[in-house]
Amino acid sequence: MTAESVFEQIRESLNGRPGQPIVLGVCKSLAERFEKEPWVFRLAAIILTLCWTLPAVIAYVVLGFVLSETEVRTRQFFSGLAVIIRENVNKLAASLRGAFDQAGGNRI
């Protein structure tokens, strides 16, 4: 799995199709469980995130792992995120090594 394929999956997920969840699908899953409209849960999530950002994001991610409907999607999202982070850390390490090698070569 490369960073480009992960970006394609994320882009496809964000564009979505009718009825498809936008991020992890937590609000849609909760709406189906409580027989309400998804916009009610999305609005509540936005308001909670504006007021209490860290607790709201943590709760959203935890629900993503706990709800059976969103567990697979959440795991895929975070495994893709790990791939992107690992690739960027490797690129940064390589560029730092190159910079230090050049600096070491300039010493007398």
KALINMO-V372986 format. One record per backbone hydrogen bond with DSSP energy under -1.0 kcal/mol. NH is the residue of the N-H (numbers start at 1). CO is the residue of the C=O. If there is no record, write none. Layout:
nh=NH co=CO
nh=NH co=CO
//
This chain:
nh=6 co=2
nh=7 co=3
nh=8 co=4
nh=9 co=5
nh=10 co=6
nh=11 co=7
nh=12 co=8
nh=13 co=9
nh=14 co=10
nh=15 co=11
nh=16 co=12
nh=20 co=17
nh=29 co=25
nh=30 co=26
nh=31 co=27
nh=32 co=28
nh=33 co=29
nh=34 co=30
nh=36 co=31
nh=40 co=37
nh=42 co=38
nh=43 co=39
nh=44 co=40
nh=45 co=41
nh=46 co=42
nh=47 co=43
nh=48 co=44
nh=49 co=45
nh=50 co=46
nh=51 co=47
nh=52 co=48
nh=56 co=52
nh=57 co=53
nh=58 co=54
nh=59 co=55
nh=60 co=56
nh=61 co=57
nh=62 co=58
nh=63 co=59
nh=64 co=60
nh=65 co=61
nh=66 co=62
nh=67 co=63
nh=71 co=67
nh=74 co=70
nh=75 co=71
nh=76 co=72
nh=77 co=73
nh=78 co=74
nh=79 co=75
nh=80 co=76
nh=81 co=77
nh=82 co=78
nh=83 co=79
nh=84 co=80
nh=85 co=81
nh=86 co=82
nh=87 co=83
nh=88 co=84
nh=89 co=85
nh=90 co=86
nh=91 co=87
nh=92 co=88
nh=93 co=89
nh=94 co=90
nh=95 co=91
nh=96 co=92
nh=97 co=93
nh=98 co=94
nh=99 co=95
nh=100 co=96
nh=101 co=97
nh=102 co=98
nh=103 co=99
nh=104 co=100
nh=105 co=101
//
